[in-house]
């Protein structure tokens, strides 16, 4: 069995899939892909036409989008179940994932992590205006 996880080492979405693989006690090979490269390598676009990360390749089967990958990993491999068996609980889980993805990503990742961690770690200077939220001029300390 061959599992390749393509993605950017700083991506929260890559880490979500990696956690699912760890929970299932699966080994994989990481293939680094920086979705901010210009241009995105054609070899990556051949397996993910959107150029986003992550992408999982399992014995030639290619799958992208974090929720699709994690559900596939849960259902295709033995080990501890990652999703509730009860339909209502599973629906609530999907709702919470969608809320976090739709409304939490931008403030938590783009406004805080990128500005406070990623840019300074890369030798850049954070844009403190990036911390602002709608209707607020207050900046965090």
Wavefront OBJ file of the C-alpha trace (Angstrom):
o trace
v 0.000 0.000 0.000
v 1.309 3.401 -0.981
v 0.062 6.672 0.539
v 1.417 10.025 -0.577
v 0.214 13.210 1.083
v 0.946 16.272 -1.035
v 0.799 19.602 0.729
v 2.419 22.641 2.279
v 4.138 21.933 5.597
v 2.494 25.026 7.145
v -1.023 24.171 5.977
v -3.637 23.533 8.646
v -5.462 21.389 6.095
v -2.391 19.193 5.591
v -2.177 18.807 9.363
v -5.834 17.755 9.582
v -5.237 14.942 7.097
v -1.974 13.992 8.825
v -3.844 13.696 12.139
v -6.408 11.383 10.514
v -3.594 9.218 9.117
v -1.916 9.118 12.522
v -5.168 8.132 14.238
v -5.539 5.276 11.745
v -1.871 4.332 12.400
v -0.992 4.686 8.718
v 2.366 5.556 7.245
v 2.692 7.947 4.316
v 5.185 9.869 2.278
v 4.961 13.659 2.405
v 5.430 15.478 -0.901
v 5.998 19.183 -0.294
v 3.833 21.494 -2.408
v 3.771 25.252 -1.856
v 0.424 26.496 -3.195
v 1.819 30.040 -3.190
v 4.531 29.220 -5.739
v 4.248 31.108 -8.998
v 3.598 29.160 -11.085
v 2.275 26.088 -9.305
v 4.175 23.090 -10.722
v 2.412 21.391 -13.642
v 3.081 18.012 -12.015
v 0.913 19.066 -9.072
v -1.789 20.630 -11.235
v -1.983 17.276 -13.052
v -3.302 15.668 -9.835
v -5.137 18.696 -8.427
v -6.342 21.144 -11.082
v -7.193 23.749 -8.430
v -3.615 23.860 -7.112
v -4.781 23.836 -3.494
v -3.532 21.525 -0.764
v -3.697 18.807 0.390
v -3.995 15.969 -2.094
v -3.816 12.291 -1.165
v -2.640 9.594 -3.573
v -3.475 6.048 -2.459
v -2.159 3.384 -4.819
v -2.903 5.638 -7.804
v -6.284 6.877 -6.509
v -6.100 10.679 -6.292
v -8.296 12.658 -3.919
v -8.231 16.330 -2.941
v -10.207 18.450 -0.475
v -9.595 17.871 3.207
v -13.062 16.678 4.195
v -13.197 14.201 1.309
v -9.730 12.888 2.185
v -10.416 12.493 5.903
v -13.715 10.719 5.304
v -12.033 8.415 2.792
v -9.223 7.632 5.234
v -11.794 6.829 7.912
v -13.853 4.547 5.702
v -11.081 2.899 3.646
v -8.792 1.855 6.502
v -9.208 -0.177 9.647
v -8.687 1.392 13.026
v -10.502 3.656 15.402
v -13.538 5.288 13.723
v -13.080 9.001 13.140
v -16.762 9.772 12.562
v -19.773 9.096 14.755
v -21.957 6.179 13.655
v -25.195 7.981 14.582
v -26.489 10.077 11.627
v -27.461 13.046 13.825
v -24.081 13.127 15.544
v -22.311 12.772 12.184
v -24.424 15.626 10.768
v -23.506 17.804 13.770
v -19.832 16.940 13.241
v -20.122 17.992 9.583
v -21.860 21.207 10.606
v -19.089 22.113 13.058
v -16.406 21.347 10.451
v -18.192 23.543 7.905
v -18.574 26.424 10.385
v -14.886 26.279 11.359
v -13.827 26.085 7.717
v -16.167 28.805 6.468
v -15.942 31.304 9.320
v -12.894 30.447 11.415
v -10.146 29.951 8.831
v -9.701 33.581 7.811
v -9.400 35.146 11.287
v -7.496 32.267 12.902
v -5.102 31.455 10.081
v -4.842 34.437 7.755
v -5.135 37.195 10.319
v -3.357 35.639 13.300
v -1.113 32.695 12.337
v 0.197 34.110 9.069
v 0.833 37.555 10.531
v 2.129 36.504 13.948
v 4.006 33.294 13.099
v 4.537 32.526 9.424
v 5.662 35.928 8.113
v 8.092 36.643 11.002
v 9.466 33.065 10.784
v 10.071 33.653 7.078
v 12.044 36.828 7.821
v 9.243 39.232 6.945
v 7.476 41.959 8.864
v 3.884 41.368 9.919
v 1.182 43.695 8.642
v -0.537 44.716 11.874
v -3.503 45.978 9.840
v -4.098 42.309 8.966
v -5.267 41.782 12.545
v -8.198 44.131 12.202
v -11.671 42.697 12.160
v -14.753 44.358 10.679
v -15.831 47.370 12.686
v -12.806 47.301 14.978
v -9.652 49.354 15.030
v -8.200 47.587 18.072
v -5.073 45.540 17.478
v -4.084 42.631 19.703
v -1.000 43.143 21.877
l 1 2 3 4 5 6 7 8 9 10 11 12 13 14 15 16 17 18 19 20 21 22 23 24 25 26 27 28 29 30 31 32 33 34 35 36 37 38 39 40 41 42 43 44 45 46 47 48 49 50 51 52 53 54 55 56 57 58 59 60 61 62 63 64 65 66 67 68 69 70 71 72 73 74 75 76 77 78 79 80 81 82 83 84 85 86 87 88 89 90 91 92 93 94 95 96 97 98 99 100 101 102 103 104 105 106 107 108 109 110 111 112 113 114 115 116 117 118 119 120 121 122 123 124 125 126 127 128 129 130 131 132 133 134 135 136 137 138 139 140 141
